[in-house]
Amino acid sequence: MSTKNLQHLLSNCPSRKSLTLLIGVSHLGDKDCKIIELFECLPMIERLTTYGYVIEWLVLDSIKCSPKLEKIKLEIDWEHECSEEYPVVWEEYSDVWLEHLNELEIECFSNSKPEMEFVKFILARSPKLKKVNIISTLEGSQESEMLKTLLQAPRASPVMIIVT
C-alpha cells in the first residue's frame, strides 16, 4: 500500500491507539506523502510496532507527532538499516519528551551508532520508562560492552534494561 493510501485510511481513524507497520525502503520517501504525515493523523497512538527499516524515520518523523506513545516495538531490518553516518542532530529534539512511554522493545539490535543513539535518546527522554528489552545480534564481549554503555547512559527513570 502506498503511504498516500495509508494516510487516507488513517486520517479516518484519529482515535486509533495501536498501529503495526511493515516498512520497506521504498516506502520511506513517497513523494506524495511522508511517514510524518501518517503520524500526524494519529495523535492518540499509544502502541507502535514496526518491522523493517525503522530507526531513521521513526526518530526523524514520528517522535514529535506521537506524544502519547506507551510502547514501541521495533524489529530492525539489519540489512537495510541506515548507515553509521546518521543525520540526526539530537539537540533538535531537546524539547521532546515521551511522557507516557513505559516500554521499548527492539529485535535484531546490532549496536550500530544510529540504534545506540536512538536507545540513549529514549532512555534520557522517557520519565515513565520501566522496561527496555533488547534482543541483540551480538555475542559475548560485544554484547557486554553494549549493555555497559546503556547502563551508563543518562536516564530519566530507573528503567530495567534486559539484553538477550
C-alpha positions in Angstrom: 0.0 0.0 0.0 1.4 3.4 -0.8 1.9 5.9 2.0 -0.7 8.2 0.4 -3.4 5.5 0.6 -2.4 4.6 4.1 -2.6 8.2 5.1 -6.1 8.4 3.7 -7.1 5.3 5.6 -5.5 6.5 8.9 -6.9 10.0 8.6 -10.3 8.4 9.1 -9.1 6.8 12.4 -7.8 9.8 14.5 -8.6 8.0 17.8 -6.6 4.8 16.8 -4.4 3.7 19.7 -2.4 0.9 18.1 -0.5 0.6 14.8 1.6 -2.1 13.3 3.6 -1.3 10.2 5.9 -3.3 7.9 8.2 -0.6 6.4 10.2 -1.2 3.2 12.9 1.1 2.0 10.8 2.1 -1.0 8.0 3.4 1.3 10.1 5.9 3.1 10.3 8.7 0.6 7.0 8.6 -1.3 6.8 11.9 -3.0 3.1 12.3 -2.3 3.2 11.5 1.4 5.9 11.2 4.0 5.8 9.0 7.1 5.5 12.0 9.3 2.1 12.8 7.7 0.9 9.3 8.7 1.7 10.0 12.4 0.1 13.4 12.2 -3.2 11.6 11.5 -2.7 9.5 14.7 -2.3 11.9 17.7 -3.7 9.3 20.1 -1.4 6.4 19.1 -0.2 4.6 22.2 1.3 1.3 20.8 3.6 1.3 17.8 5.0 -1.9 16.3 7.2 -1.7 13.2 9.1 -4.2 11.2 11.7 -3.3 8.7 13.7 -0.1 8.0 12.8 1.8 11.1 15.2 3.8 13.2 15.8 6.7 10.9 12.3 7.6 10.0 10.9 6.8 13.5 13.2 9.4 15.1 13.1 12.0 12.4 9.4 11.8 11.6 7.2 10.4 14.3 8.6 11.0 17.8 7.3 14.6 17.9 3.9 13.6 16.4 3.2 10.8 18.9 3.3 12.2 22.4 1.0 9.6 23.9 3.2 6.6 22.9 3.2 4.0 25.7 5.0 1.1 24.0 7.4 1.0 21.0 8.3 -2.3 19.5 10.8 -2.3 16.6 12.1 -5.2 14.6 15.1 -3.8 12.7 15.8 -4.9 9.2 19.6 -5.1 9.7 20.3 -5.5 6.0 18.7 -2.1 5.2 19.1 -0.1 8.4 20.6 3.4 8.0 24.3 3.9 7.8 26.7 4.8 10.6 26.6 8.4 9.3 23.4 9.2 11.0 21.9 12.6 10.1 20.1 13.2 13.4 21.1 16.3 15.3 19.9 15.3 18.7 19.8 18.9 20.0 16.9 19.5 17.6 14.9 17.0 19.8 15.8 18.5 23.2 12.2 19.7 23.7 10.8 16.2 23.0 9.7 14.2 26.0 7.9 10.8 25.8 5.8 11.4 28.9 3.8 8.2 28.5 6.4 5.7 27.2 6.8 2.8 29.6 8.2 0.1 27.3 10.7 -0.2 24.5 11.5 -3.5 22.7 14.0 -3.8 19.9 14.6 -7.0 18.0 17.7 -7.6 15.8 19.7 -4.9 17.6 23.2 -4.8 16.1 24.6 -1.9 18.2 25.1 0.4 15.2 25.6 4.0 16.0 22.0 5.0 15.0 20.5 2.2 17.0 22.5 3.1 20.1 21.8 6.8 19.8 18.1 6.1 19.5 18.0 3.9 22.6 20.1 6.5 24.6 17.6 9.2 23.4 14.7 7.1 24.6 16.3 6.5 28.0 17.0 10.2 28.5 13.6 11.5 27.3 11.2 9.0 28.9 10.5 9.7 32.6 8.0 6.8 32.9 10.0 4.2 31.1 10.1 0.9 33.1 11.5 -1.7 30.7 13.8 -1.8 27.7 14.1 -5.2 26.2 16.8 -5.6 23.5 17.2 -8.8 21.5 20.6 -8.4 20.1 22.5 -9.9 17.2 25.7 -9.5 19.2 27.6 -12.2 21.2 29.9 -12.4 24.2 32.1 -9.3 24.8 30.3 -7.2 22.2 27.0 -7.7 24.0 28.6 -7.0 27.4 30.1 -3.7 26.1 26.7 -2.7 24.6 25.0 -3.3 27.9 27.7 -1.4 29.8 27.2 1.6 27.5 23.4 1.5 28.0 23.7 1.2 31.8 26.0 4.2 31.9 23.7 6.3 29.7 21.7 9.1 31.3 18.2 8.0 32.2 15.0 9.9 33.0 13.7 7.0 35.1 15.1 3.9 36.9 14.5 1.6 33.9 15.2 -2.1 33.8 17.4 -2.9 30.7 17.2 -6.5 29.5 19.5 -7.8 26.8 19.0 -11.3 25.3 
